[in-house]
């Protein structure tokens, strides 16, 4: 409930149309409520007295009331729908913006599958609840209360029937609503599991095919899908079970009213029109309760969704903007790690421990080490994708936690391990590095990344449309485009995280030569598992189990560090090289 109330602020910009929806609905309800009374008068005062003029006059009143009701209904639908759709549009925008600024731990907390569910199912559920609340939930209670008041004033002899029926109906609706709320919470969790499994399968479909595990994956998906089916059936049966019960109770009320009416008619204390009006009002009460219960069910279903949406919006990012950011006045690109330690689990088990290294402006640092040694994690600390647990990361002598996130990240070109390209034109992907990049700048970046040779052959060149995940390019082509996207920025700090693993040796050598020749002022951090990628670096940092095993040039490490020597030996460096390095 609190979460849903917290989302009401998204109605504020549309308060005028939010108000118009219920107002038009009040017009429709008012016209619907007077029609049984008009019909009663037509029967008792017109038809019974054979007064055709009276019948015609009241018939015109009834037609006018129906017409006004139509105007009210259409107006309510238009304004309620517009308000609800604008509400969900703004909400979806803010949730997306919030996710966009999530840190690594924030993303790990929610998971991609759950976030997709929140952006789609949950926001849609809240939108439907908002629209039904503005329209139907206004109609139901007014019709309900209005019918009871009118019956009390015009058919008091039959009013005791309502005193018995209405409490039973209300209790049933409350019980079923609470039960449905619990079940729909389980439904949302089951949808999360289905979305997560679907997302994982689509992302790794090539691995599944390569290992021939389609049957196993199908079995896994069937399990989560069957669970969703069972929970959905339980929730839907709960809702569906309410409607026949309500209908049965109201029908019993109608039967009892007709029986009582027949007795009253025989004694002359009641007229036919009153009985017909009472039956109509009883039907209206049933419909109002049924529509109100449907809205309550939808609202109840939306409560877990609202909780999850609010959870995203209220999540405080681990990476916070400094209150008074320091400007990067000197654009020189010096990077320094001072006693840096980091842990993903925050349980004291460090992925990085006490790292100390300084990279002067324009120099290149190579980082090498075994799998899980912390190479990529160290690089992710520079743009503050993760926050250091202890120590400092300095850029141009300033703690990066004191620098504006936008300014810090605009000074960095990050080429990730996995070449992540987005669906859309090639130039759209390149301009993520620099939004005002000219054709000449994009061409130069593609040439330096050894990508121009294949891009210029594509239909439309820069306008060539990439599919989702750029699956219409090879792995090497994706990596080279990813490199070009970072190079077009001409960054002060260039981080290359094992980004040439799918690139042939000749192209890799050409890329390294271009980096040295065309980006001399950029401070470069090259992470690789290949000696050939880092041997020309000014310094090479060797990591082992998150600790600094050695730091030096290729020659120094080859002469003095056993771990580096072992890596070189495994990768085919000849024994003569050891001897020459030692000399």
C-alpha positions as MATLAB code, in Angstrom:
seq = 'XXXXXXXXXXXXXXXXXXXXXXXXXXXXXXXXXXXXXXXXXXXXXXXXXXXXXXXXXXXXXXXXXXXXXXXXXXXXXXXXXXXXXXXXXXXXXXXXXXXXXXXXXXXXXXXXXXXXXXXXXXXXXXXXXXXXXXXXXXXXXXXXXXXXXXXXXXXXXXXXXXXXXXXXXXXXXXXXXXXXXXXXXXXXXXXXXXXXXXXXXXXXXXXXXXXXXXXXXXXXXXXXXXXXXXXXXXXXXXXXXXXXXXXXXXXXXXXXXXXXXXXXXXXXXXXXXXXXXXXXXXXXXXXXXXXXXXXXXXXXXXXXXXXXXXXXXXXXXXXXXXXXXXXXXXXXXXXXXXXXXXXXXXXXXXXXXXXXXXXXXXXXXXXXXXXXXXXXXXXXXXXXXXXXXXXXXXXXXXXXXXXXXXXXXXXXXXXXXXXXXXXXXXXXXXXXXXXXXXXXXXXXXXXXXXXXXXXXXXXXXXXXXXXXXXXXXXXXXXXXXXXXXXXXXXXXXXXXXXXXXXXXXXXXXXXXXXXXXXXXXXXXXXXXXXXXXXXXXXXXXXXXXXXXXXXXXXXXXXXXXXXXXXXXXXXXXXXXXXXXXXX';
ca = [
       0.000    0.000    0.000;
       2.806    2.422    0.934;
       4.605    1.723   -2.307;
       1.468    2.359   -4.364;
       0.884    5.630   -2.505;
       4.478    6.625   -3.227;
       3.797    6.370   -6.967;
       0.880    8.830   -6.867;
       3.296   11.713   -7.517;
       3.428   10.570  -11.155;
      -0.174   11.759  -11.527;
       0.662   15.339  -10.509;
       1.577   16.652  -13.994;
      -1.756   15.280  -15.256;
      -3.950   16.262  -12.295;
      -6.455   18.021  -14.571;
      -7.231   14.956  -16.728;
      -7.013   12.755  -13.622;
      -9.872   14.826  -12.169;
     -11.892   14.852  -15.403;
     -12.023   11.037  -15.616;
     -13.938   10.536  -12.324;
     -16.113   13.621  -12.967;
     -17.321   12.250  -16.281;
     -17.837    8.891  -14.589;
     -20.053   10.564  -11.949;
     -22.192   11.900  -14.804;
     -22.555    8.404  -16.287;
     -23.341    6.849  -12.889;
     -25.956    9.504  -12.088;
     -27.744    8.865  -15.361;
     -27.612    5.090  -14.864;
     -29.038    5.379  -11.353;
     -32.119    7.391  -12.301;
     -33.168    5.114  -15.155;
     -34.792    2.352  -13.005;
     -36.718    5.068  -11.125;
     -37.902    6.577  -14.420;
     -38.940    3.100  -15.556;
     -40.845    2.590  -12.278;
     -42.777    5.822  -12.857;
     -43.517    4.881  -16.472;
     -45.008    1.551  -15.339;
     -46.876    2.732  -12.242;
     -47.974    6.249  -13.322;
     -48.082    5.903  -17.095;
     -48.845    2.382  -18.273;
     -51.070    1.490  -15.277;
     -53.046    4.745  -15.751;
     -52.999    4.381  -19.557;
     -51.491    7.877  -19.825;
     -49.583    7.692  -23.115;
     -48.460   11.312  -22.915;
     -46.799   10.667  -19.566;
     -45.151    7.518  -20.962;
     -43.779    9.462  -23.952;
     -42.504   12.323  -21.810;
     -40.734   10.052  -19.328;
     -39.437    7.958  -22.244;
     -37.775   11.080  -23.656;
     -36.296   11.801  -20.216;
     -34.959    8.240  -20.123;
     -33.453    8.616  -23.616;
     -31.817   11.920  -22.599;
     -30.412   10.306  -19.445;
     -28.976    7.427  -21.513;
     -27.397    9.915  -23.938;
     -25.802   11.918  -21.126;
     -24.600    8.638  -19.605;
     -22.955    7.769  -22.926;
     -21.148   11.134  -22.970;
     -19.994   10.567  -19.389;
     -18.773    7.032  -20.108;
     -16.846    8.008  -23.246;
     -15.319   11.056  -21.532;
     -14.311    9.021  -18.499;
     -12.674    6.352  -20.693;
     -10.697    8.942  -22.687;
      -9.379   10.938  -19.743;
      -8.748    7.952  -17.451;
      -6.841    6.120  -20.173;
      -4.736    9.173  -21.023;
      -3.887    9.783  -17.360;
      -2.938    6.130  -16.749;
      -0.820    5.848  -19.918;
       1.055    9.099  -19.174;
       1.536    7.879  -15.595;
       3.103    4.591  -16.734;
       5.212    6.314  -19.417;
       6.811    8.645  -16.874;
       7.212    5.819  -14.379;
       8.892    3.579  -16.960;
      11.221    6.436  -17.932;
      12.317    6.996  -14.321;
      12.819    3.287  -13.652;
      14.943    3.010  -16.801;
      16.960    6.077  -15.768;
      17.481    4.598  -12.304;
      18.652    1.276  -13.739;
      20.945    3.170  -16.103;
      22.839    4.555  -13.101;
      22.975    1.286  -11.183;
      26.380    0.125  -10.091;
      27.596   -3.435  -10.514;
      26.352   -4.530   -7.049;
      22.962   -2.900   -7.695;
      22.584   -4.891  -10.928;
      23.674   -8.071   -9.162;
      21.035   -7.493   -6.446;
      18.087   -7.409   -8.857;
      19.271   -9.479  -11.826;
      18.412   -8.873  -15.474;
      15.320  -11.130  -15.494;
      13.674   -9.350  -12.566;
      14.429   -5.894  -13.989;
      12.870   -6.878  -17.320;
       9.750   -8.064  -15.470;
       9.573   -4.780  -13.562;
       9.957   -2.712  -16.756;
       7.218   -4.675  -18.545;
       4.766   -6.743  -16.464;
       4.926   -4.749  -13.237;
       4.546   -1.287  -14.746;
       1.755   -2.558  -17.017;
      -0.048   -4.046  -13.977;
       0.211   -0.729  -12.116;
      -1.000    1.141  -15.222;
      -4.062   -1.118  -15.510;
      -4.804   -0.698  -11.811;
      -4.508    3.097  -12.135;
      -6.828    3.216  -15.136;
      -9.419    0.948  -13.513;
      -9.232    2.946  -10.280;
      -9.855    6.243  -12.074;
     -12.752    4.820  -14.046;
     -14.383    1.667  -12.745;
     -13.507    2.046   -9.063;
     -15.271    5.405   -9.041;
     -18.288    3.872  -10.764;
     -18.640    0.811   -8.516;
     -18.889    2.469   -5.066;
     -21.113    5.331   -6.309;
     -23.478    2.882   -8.030;
     -23.473    0.696   -4.921;
     -24.173    3.500   -2.440;
     -26.593    5.274   -4.784;
     -28.639    2.113   -5.341;
     -28.925    1.440   -1.610;
     -30.011    5.030   -0.902;
     -32.602    4.975   -3.691;
     -33.998    1.604   -2.554;
     -34.242    2.942    1.000;
     -36.130    6.020   -0.190;
     -38.407    4.419   -2.810;
     -38.824    0.739   -1.814;
     -38.390    0.633    1.951;
     -40.514   -2.509    2.228;
     -37.818   -4.447    0.314;
     -34.842   -2.758    1.992;
     -34.359   -5.531    4.636;
     -33.288   -7.856    1.815;
     -30.294   -5.593    1.183;
     -29.413   -5.622    4.887;
     -28.904   -9.381    4.622;
     -27.299   -9.647    1.172;
     -24.862   -6.707    1.143;
     -22.802   -7.688    4.253;
     -22.372  -11.234    2.895;
     -21.183   -9.874   -0.470;
     -18.743   -7.430    1.149;
     -17.200  -10.092    3.430;
     -16.716  -12.468    0.494;
     -15.027   -9.768   -1.602;
     -12.639   -8.819    1.240;
     -11.651  -12.447    1.904;
     -11.099  -13.268   -1.752;
      -9.137  -10.034   -2.319;
      -6.630  -10.762    0.452;
      -6.179  -14.333   -0.764;
      -5.667  -13.156   -4.361;
      -3.086  -10.567   -3.247;
      -0.883  -13.273   -1.724;
      -1.196  -15.461   -4.806;
      -0.378  -12.663   -7.238;
       2.814  -11.960   -5.290;
       3.815  -15.561   -6.012;
       2.837  -15.090   -9.671;
       5.249  -12.140  -10.021;
       8.111  -14.194   -8.546;
       7.303  -17.046  -10.933;
       7.347  -14.614  -13.879;
      10.782  -13.412  -12.708;
      12.098  -16.971  -12.905;
      10.658  -17.490  -16.400;
      12.128  -14.185  -17.632;
      15.508  -14.906  -16.086;
      15.631  -18.353  -17.680;
      14.516  -16.956  -21.050;
      17.095  -14.162  -20.881;
      19.893  -16.600  -20.008;
      18.882  -19.000  -22.766;
      18.705  -16.328  -25.467;
      22.055  -14.867  -24.378;
      23.728  -18.282  -24.443;
      21.812  -20.011  -27.228;
      24.996  -20.647  -29.223;
      26.612  -22.341  -26.230;
      23.520  -24.510  -25.803;
      23.662  -25.566  -29.453;
      27.425  -26.149  -29.338;
      27.108  -28.489  -26.344;
      23.886  -30.087  -27.592;
      22.057  -29.381  -24.325;
      18.748  -28.318  -25.875;
      16.837  -31.094  -24.064;
      18.338  -30.162  -20.712;
      17.518  -26.471  -21.238;
      13.997  -27.422  -22.314;
      13.602  -29.428  -19.112;
      14.816  -26.472  -17.016;
      12.437  -24.075  -18.767;
       9.532  -26.518  -18.463;
      10.024  -26.637  -14.694;
       9.834  -22.855  -14.215;
       7.043  -22.558  -16.789;
       4.975  -25.284  -15.107;
       5.456  -23.575  -11.749;
       4.167  -20.303  -13.256;
       1.189  -22.195  -14.720;
       0.252  -23.713  -11.361;
       0.488  -20.416   -9.478;
      -1.429  -18.604  -12.230;
      -4.221  -21.209  -12.159;
      -4.526  -20.899   -8.367;
      -4.724  -17.104   -8.577;
      -7.204  -17.096  -11.473;
      -9.416  -19.752   -9.874;
      -9.558  -17.648   -6.713;
     -10.855  -14.707   -8.731;
     -13.186  -16.777  -10.883;
     -14.603  -18.566   -7.829;
     -15.828  -15.274   -6.397;
     -18.061  -14.308   -9.319;
     -20.451  -17.311   -9.239;
     -20.821  -16.919   -5.452;
     -21.772  -13.251   -5.792;
     -24.197  -14.054   -8.615;
     -25.837  -16.852   -6.587;
     -26.377  -14.625   -3.542;
     -27.857  -11.803   -5.638;
     -30.112  -14.236   -7.501;
     -31.408  -15.516   -4.167;
     -32.117  -11.903   -3.235;
     -34.060  -11.388   -6.483;
     -36.110  -14.552   -5.879;
     -36.891  -13.448   -2.336;
     -37.793   -9.923   -3.550;
     -40.210  -11.300   -6.156;
     -41.760  -13.604   -3.552;
     -42.166  -10.719   -1.082;
     -43.402   -8.451   -3.888;
     -46.064  -10.980   -4.909;
     -47.404  -10.987   -1.342;
     -47.382   -7.170   -1.179;
     -49.049   -6.903   -4.590;
     -51.819   -9.221   -3.466;
     -52.458   -7.024   -0.444;
     -52.277   -3.851   -2.576;
     -49.419   -2.276   -0.574;
     -46.892   -2.396   -3.438;
     -46.952   -1.732   -7.180;
     -45.334   -3.717  -10.025;
     -42.989   -0.859  -10.986;
     -41.452   -0.820   -7.511;
     -40.605   -4.541   -7.717;
     -39.070   -4.137  -11.175;
     -37.081   -1.106   -9.982;
     -35.868   -3.056   -6.927;
     -34.721   -5.969   -9.106;
     -32.912   -3.511  -11.376;
     -31.229   -1.831   -8.410;
     -30.283   -5.208   -6.985;
     -28.694   -6.079  -10.340;
     -26.891   -2.726  -10.293;
     -25.615   -3.500   -6.780;
     -24.347   -6.881   -8.007;
     -22.631   -5.335  -11.029;
     -21.100   -2.564   -8.928;
     -19.755   -5.079   -6.419;
     -18.450   -7.351   -9.177;
     -16.719   -4.473  -10.975;
     -15.391   -3.136   -7.653;
     -14.083   -6.585   -6.739;
     -12.434   -6.889  -10.170;
     -10.733   -3.546   -9.594;
      -9.741   -4.584   -6.081;
      -8.237   -7.756   -7.511;
      -6.324   -5.717  -10.079;
      -5.162   -3.284   -7.400;
      -4.186   -6.189   -5.147;
      -2.300   -7.700   -8.045;
      -0.592   -4.346   -8.598;
       0.559   -3.988   -4.967;
       3.447   -6.502   -5.298;
       4.338   -4.829   -8.612;
       4.311   -1.403   -6.958;
       6.563   -2.749   -4.187;
       9.084   -4.003   -6.732;
       8.982   -0.771   -8.749;
       9.428    1.318   -5.601;
      12.288   -0.956   -4.552;
      14.122   -0.013   -7.754;
      13.331    3.698   -7.431;
      14.352    3.772   -3.759;
      17.573    1.860   -4.252;
      20.496    4.042   -3.289;
      23.332    3.556   -5.719;
      26.579    2.294   -4.266;
      28.288    4.838   -6.486;
      27.286    8.290   -5.271;
      27.941   11.636   -6.903;
      30.200   13.903   -4.833;
      28.344   16.768   -3.161;
      30.924   19.315   -4.330;
      32.729   17.697   -7.281;
      36.294   18.684   -8.093;
      36.980   19.574  -11.722;
      39.566   17.700  -13.745;
      41.380   20.876  -14.691;
      44.528   19.239  -15.986;
      43.714   16.802  -18.764;
      46.779   14.633  -18.547;
      45.430   11.180  -17.647;
      47.659   10.176  -14.745;
      46.255    7.149  -12.872;
      47.365    5.838   -9.503;
      46.214    2.997   -7.263;
      47.117    3.583   -3.604;
      46.688    0.642   -1.219;
      43.583   -0.464   -3.140;
      41.542   -3.394   -1.846;
      38.177   -4.642   -3.056;
      35.668   -7.380   -2.245;
      32.499   -8.311   -4.133;
      30.875  -10.104   -1.209;
      31.917   -7.549    1.442;
      32.686  -10.456    3.767;
      36.399   -9.771    4.032;
      37.373  -12.106    1.171;
      39.215   -9.675   -1.088;
      39.424   -9.958   -4.851;
      42.117   -7.275   -4.766;
      44.454   -6.622   -1.855;
      46.744   -3.632   -1.283;
      47.463   -2.741   -4.936;
      49.956    0.103   -5.460;
      50.867    1.282   -8.944;
      51.209    4.671  -10.667;
      50.790    5.207  -14.414;
      52.298    8.497  -15.604;
      50.412   10.455  -18.295;
      50.746    8.985  -21.776;
      52.367    5.753  -20.587;
      51.045    2.222  -20.986;
      50.408   -0.261  -18.193;
      49.967   -3.900  -19.084;
      48.121   -6.119  -16.615;
      48.537   -9.863  -16.796;
      47.688  -12.770  -14.531;
      45.708  -15.942  -14.232;
      41.950  -16.310  -14.394;
      40.352  -14.746  -11.315;
      43.445  -12.757  -10.407;
      41.483   -9.470  -10.416;
      42.652   -7.911  -13.708;
      39.232   -6.774  -14.956;
      38.057   -5.809  -11.474;
      41.016   -3.444  -11.100;
      40.146   -1.719  -14.372;
      36.470   -1.367  -13.413;
      37.450    0.632  -10.346;
      38.762    3.514  -12.503;
      35.381    4.605  -13.994;
      33.744    3.703  -10.641;
      31.721    0.795  -11.972;
      32.580   -0.601   -8.541;
      33.702    1.306   -5.453;
      36.997    0.597   -3.734;
      36.638   -0.944   -0.310;
      39.937    0.433    0.966;
      42.595    2.746   -0.422;
      42.242    5.267   -3.237;
      42.132    5.439   -7.006;
      43.559    8.760   -8.180;
      43.216   10.463  -11.558;
      45.448   13.498  -12.077;
      46.250   13.303   -8.365;
      42.587   13.544   -7.297;
      40.517   10.862   -5.593;
      37.974    9.744   -8.208;
      35.247    9.826   -5.525;
      35.587   13.629   -5.532;
      35.218   13.935   -9.315;
      31.862   14.210  -11.086;
      30.875   10.820  -12.516;
      30.069   12.339  -15.902;
      33.394   14.159  -16.135;
      35.347   11.134  -14.928;
      33.714    8.737  -17.378;
      33.893   11.166  -20.293;
      37.682   11.115  -19.888;
      37.800    7.302  -20.161;
      37.490    5.002  -23.146;
      36.589    1.498  -21.919;
      36.834   -1.466  -24.290;
      35.248   -4.405  -22.505;
      36.098   -8.087  -22.703;
      32.813   -8.863  -24.395;
      32.191   -6.629  -27.399;
      28.785   -5.205  -26.518;
      27.202   -3.470  -29.510;
      23.630   -2.211  -29.708;
      20.995   -2.736  -32.361;
      20.900    0.200  -34.764;
      23.233    1.877  -37.234;
      27.006    1.533  -36.948;
      27.303    5.299  -36.527;
      24.904    5.141  -33.563;
      27.299    2.748  -31.848;
      30.350    4.833  -32.724;
      28.733    8.056  -31.524;
      28.236    6.525  -28.102;
      31.938    7.281  -27.762;
      31.496   10.853  -29.006;
      28.001   12.061  -29.830;
      29.161   14.793  -32.224;
      31.796   12.701  -34.004;
      32.239   13.654  -37.647;
      32.484   11.193  -40.525;
      36.227   11.877  -40.682;
      36.654   11.114  -36.958;
      34.636    7.910  -37.201;
      36.591    6.822  -40.262;
      39.925    7.505  -38.514;
      38.825    5.498  -35.454;
      37.704    2.598  -37.646;
      41.029    2.644  -39.488;
      42.982    2.597  -36.208;
      40.817   -0.291  -34.973;
      41.404   -2.178  -38.264;
      37.619   -2.111  -38.874;
      37.379    0.247  -41.857;
      38.327   -2.510  -44.284;
      35.050   -4.399  -43.654;
      32.799   -1.459  -42.682;
      33.314    0.297  -46.024;
      32.056   -2.839  -47.812;
      28.755   -2.925  -45.886;
      25.523   -1.600  -47.403;
      25.125    1.959  -46.191;
      28.537    1.930  -44.462;
      27.859    4.043  -41.327;
      24.103    3.509  -41.726;
      24.441   -0.275  -41.814;
      21.952   -1.681  -39.286;
      23.286   -4.030  -36.636;
      20.937   -6.672  -35.262;
      20.487   -7.219  -31.541;
      23.882   -8.175  -30.157;
      25.378   -7.415  -33.610;
      24.886  -11.055  -34.571;
      25.181  -10.082  -38.243;
      28.910   -9.479  -37.656;
      31.663  -11.917  -36.754;
      33.273  -11.935  -33.306;
      36.408  -10.221  -34.594;
      34.372   -7.560  -36.389;
      32.395   -6.848  -33.232;
      35.598   -6.466  -31.221;
      37.117   -4.058  -33.737;
      33.947   -1.924  -33.801;
      34.004   -1.893  -30.008;
      37.606   -0.662  -30.086;
      36.704    2.036  -32.642;
      33.872    3.278  -30.388;
      36.391    3.968  -27.609;
      39.041    5.443  -29.933;
      36.670    7.976  -31.522;
      36.529    9.679  -28.110;
      40.330   10.236  -28.081;
      40.210    9.556  -24.341;
      42.716   10.662  -21.745;
      42.586    7.151  -20.254;
      42.101    4.146  -22.512;
      41.271    0.790  -20.898;
      41.526   -2.254  -23.150;
      40.216   -5.308  -21.331;
      41.339   -8.345  -23.299;
      39.562   -6.767  -26.275;
      41.660   -8.399  -28.994;
      41.028  -12.038  -28.116;
      39.048  -12.567  -31.360;
      41.418  -10.455  -33.473;
      44.183  -12.061  -35.534;
      47.824  -11.385  -34.672;
      48.448   -9.120  -37.710;
      45.422   -6.918  -36.914;
      46.362   -6.815  -33.232;
      49.873   -5.628  -34.080;
      48.404   -2.961  -36.387;
      46.043   -1.786  -33.618;
      48.918   -1.548  -31.141;
      50.986    0.439  -33.651;
      48.052    2.822  -34.228;
      47.613    3.322  -30.488;
      51.286    4.198  -30.111;
      51.339    6.541  -33.108;
      47.938    8.266  -32.967;
      47.176    8.287  -29.231;
      50.510    9.201  -27.607;
      48.872   11.402  -24.967;
      46.355    8.787  -23.841;
      47.250    6.795  -20.758;
      46.663    3.173  -21.736;
      45.808    0.199  -19.543;
      45.947   -3.066  -21.455;
      44.556   -6.160  -19.754;
      45.409   -9.413  -21.433;
      46.241  -13.023  -20.879;
      48.678  -12.861  -23.828;
      52.273  -11.708  -23.354;
      52.302  -10.403  -26.937;
      49.623   -7.842  -26.036;
      51.513   -6.310  -23.087;
      55.218   -6.861  -23.735;
      55.662   -3.373  -25.269;
      54.043   -1.643  -22.270;
      56.067    0.827  -20.189;
      55.161   -1.193  -17.095;
      53.574   -4.613  -16.625;
      51.638   -5.460  -13.476;
      51.534   -9.163  -12.671;
      48.573  -10.145  -10.480;
      48.212  -13.394   -8.577;
      45.131  -14.116   -6.456;
      44.300  -10.419   -6.297;
      47.737   -9.401   -5.085;
      50.583   -7.576   -6.775;
      53.062  -10.307   -7.676;
      55.445   -8.069   -9.621;
      55.736   -4.752  -11.453;
      58.278   -3.874  -14.127;
      59.112   -3.908  -17.802;
      58.932   -7.030  -19.918;
      62.704   -7.493  -19.722;
      62.827   -6.969  -15.946;
      60.032   -9.403  -15.255;
      61.428  -11.957  -17.663;
      64.698  -11.832  -15.811;
      63.439  -11.769  -12.235;
      59.851  -12.984  -11.818;
      59.188  -16.757  -11.841;
      55.437  -16.359  -12.468;
      55.999  -14.144  -15.499;
      58.681  -16.522  -16.748;
      56.234  -19.421  -16.450;
      53.585  -17.530  -18.437;
      56.143  -16.774  -21.115;
      57.278  -20.386  -21.241;
      53.721  -21.681  -21.588;
      53.060  -19.193  -24.377;
      56.090  -20.359  -26.324;
      58.852  -17.827  -25.496;
      62.192  -19.433  -26.380;
      64.811  -20.152  -23.736;
      67.261  -17.800  -25.471;
      64.990  -14.947  -24.574;
      65.450  -15.713  -20.890;
      69.190  -15.589  -21.219;
      69.176  -12.333  -23.180;
      66.785  -10.798  -20.659;
      69.012  -11.801  -17.718;
      72.049  -10.222  -19.407;
];
